[in-house]
Amino acid sequence: MPELASIQRVNPDGLPPALGYCQVTVAPGGRIVHVSGQVGINAHGELVGPDHRTQIEQALRNVRIGLEAAGACIHDAVKSTMYVVDLDPEVLGALAEASAAVYGADQPTMAVTLIGVSALADPRCKVEIEAVAVLS
């Protein structure tokens, strides 16, 4: 899906290289969409699995569903924050695998913050992902 021309994605000189995300997004659009933190629970209220990989994939699908409900798509997203329990280097691999499963070659680029936390509201959950999108 093509990126909106109005959203600028910038990796300025002087900041570390960004792999799989961008350092800065500039979005002059007219509507802002906020998707609440999504976890690895499906539409039936069931936890999809106990592991990071499975829960990340469901949380990403849930974010996509939330964006679509507001008339947006993942390429309208300008910012995502991910809260992860038991964050370690293996989780980054699980994140890459889950993103590939959900988006395939059509990976979105946005500003991303990844935060390690001791727990989430539901103690069974290992990840929570929120997103902000801008529509022109």
N, C-alpha and C positions, 0 to 999 in steps of 0.2 A: 504494500500500500504506500503511495507516495506521501512524503512529509509535507505538511502545510508550509507554504512559502512564508507565512507570517511568523512562524516560530524559528528563531535563530538558535542554533546549537553551536557553542563556542568552547574551544579548548585553548585558552590564551597562553602565549609564551610566559614563562615564569611559574607555571603550575605544573605539577607532575603529569606525566602522560596518563590519559584516561583509557582504560581498556574495558569495553562493554558499556560505557556510559559517557556522559560529557560533563565537564566541569561547570558550565553555565548554560542556562536557557533563558532566552528573552522572548516573552510572549505578549504581544500587544493586542490580543484578541478581546472580544467583548463579553464572553461568558466564561466563568471559571467553574469547573466541576471538581468537587472533592469526594473521593471515595474513601469511606471509613476503612480502618484496618481490617483486612480480610485474612482468615485463617484457613487451615486445611479441613474445613467442614463443608460438606456438599449441601445441595438444596433440600435433602431429606433430613438434615441435622446430624448426619453421621460423620465422625472423624474418619478420613480416608485411609489413614495408616499411622503407625507410630514414628516413622522416620522423617528426617528433614526433606529428603528428595520428594517423597509423595505429598507431603503437606505443602511444600513450596509450589509444586505444580498446581494443586487445587487452589491455593491462595491466588496464584497468577490468573487462573481461569476465573475466579470470583471477581478479581479486579477488572478483568476484561468485561465480564457481564455487567458490572456496575457502571463502567464507562459507557457501554452500549445502551444501557437503560436511559442515560442522559443525552443520547445522540452523539456520543464521542466514540473514538476508537483509540487503540493503544498508541497510535502515532500522534495523537493530540496531547498525550501525557507529557508534562514538562518536568515533573518531580515525583519521585517515589522514595518512601522511607520504609526500610525493612528492619523489623525487630526480631532477633534470633536468639533463642535459648541454646546454650552450649555451643556458642560460636567457635569454630576452629577452621583450619584450612580446608578440611574435607567438605565443609558446608559450601564453600565457594564452588567446588566441583558439582555439588548437588544443585546449586543455583543455576549453573551453566547448563546442566542436563535438563532441568525442569524448564528453563527458558526455551531451549531448543525443542522440547516436546510440545510446548504451548504455541510458540511463534514460528518454529521452523527457521527458514532463511530470512524471514521477514522480521528480524529482531528490532525492537524499538530502541531509540537512543534518547536518554533523558538524564537529568541530574539525579543522582542516587546517593542516599545515605544508608549505610548498613551499621546497625547498632546491636551489640551483644547485650542481652539482658538476662537476669537471673530467673525470671518467670513471666508468664503472660496471664491474663485474666482467667483463662481456662487452662488449668495445669497440664492437660493432655497435649496442648498445642506447643509446637516448637518454633513457629514462625508466624508473624503478622505483617502484612504488607498493605500500606496505604498509598494512594496516588492522587495527584492533582493534574488536571488537564485544562487546556485553554481552547475555547472555540471562538472562531472569528465571526 
